[in-house]
Amino acid sequence: MTFALIVSAISLNAQGSFGSIRFEPDNRTFFKQAREEFGLFPAIIFTSDRLMRGGRIGTSGINMAGEDGVIHEGIDAYRFRWKDASVYKMVPKAKGSTKALPLPADGSGIGKYASKDFAFVDYLLGNDMGNEALKLLSDRSYHPSDSLSYLRAWTDYSLKLLPEASAEFSQISFGSPFYDKSLFFNVISNAHLGNWSRCEELLDSYSGPYKELEALERAGMAMICNDKQAFLEASRNFSYSHYLLSESEREMQQLYSRKFERKEKNPWLAAGASAIVPGLGKIYAGELGEGVASFLAVAALSAITAENWIKNGATNWKTILFGTAGTIFYLGNIYGSYISVGIHNDFINNELDTAILFNMHIPLRSFFD
């Protein structure tokens, strides 16, 4: 009976007294997924930690919510990490086709060149009318040309249709006035998609004049892929004097220091600290709010258990109920402190990778716009 009540309580979404921070998936779905993947008891432990983390106090420190105000975190965050508490995550791939828009195989219907509509398409894109530009460029009456491929690629890129943009950028021939811009924006499109082998292939094929820009892109790729040596090799080409690149080059060096030279925290130390003082390991991991929330939850349940024990005895149902709940939250606090080091590192690494991509992208706008 007691066990069933606890399972039911933990499976509820984290609302009410636990706060209103939203997780994706929600706590009920998370509990079901964890139970299917790990079993009932681990699911209870994991979800108890998630409940403590999701309250207003638990999220009062570093904000791990996305732009939509939701913390996107599934059961993978709670997997045991044998060697390292951090789990490197590649940039999620965008959905969509990678195929270029087809032209009739027999050439039927081809009548005019896209270059005649270049200024109009540019006007549409400049006025946030990308869908109208895409509709126009889907007209099969255009002659195949670099201008057509470029306009389609740039329209797709503006609409964040990155797989389609990459496919169209790849159609632009060497020697075209659009070639250099298209190659570098093809690289950044694939970087956002996490297609690092394609990025490297594109840069290896490049023999144009923008060598320092190429070095910056390679340095950014190396950092996101955790390749220190590749970054050091690429950064040797930084002059720090080019007015379009110097700021991003300095930023890249600072990001390198933050990514590779910061001292990693020990997840076992975090777990041990929380075994002695609930929540202390989370504070050590850099999550003050989560640590305070864990301490308050475990301390409150322990106090209620002790009070019922003194008044009603060890076998009283209230003592057993609150004692069992307190034990579950205590164990959740210990395991949660262990994985909190990895969750914290994942969050920091994702922030750094976003900053790296930003500094890979900004110079391209300066060079080619």
Secondary structure, DSSP 4 states (H G I P E B T S, - for coil): -HHHHHHHHHHS-S-GGG---EEES-HHHHHHHHHHHH-HHHHHHHHHHHHHHTSTTTTSSS----TTSEEE--GGGGS--SS-S----PPPPPPS--PPPP--TT-TT--B-GGGGHHHHHHHHHTT-HHHHHHHHT-TTBPP-HHHHHHHHHHHHHTT-HHHHHHHHTTSPTTSTTHHHHHHHHHHHHHHHT-HHHHHHHHHH--SS-HHHHHHHHHHHHHHTT-HHHHHHHHTT--S--TTTHHHHHHHHHHHHHHHSSPPPPHHHHHHHHHHSTTHHHHHTT-HHHHHHHHHHHHHHHHHHHHHHHHH-TTSHHHHHHHHHHHHHHHHHHHHHHHHHHHHHHHHHHHHHHHHHHHHHHHHHHHH-
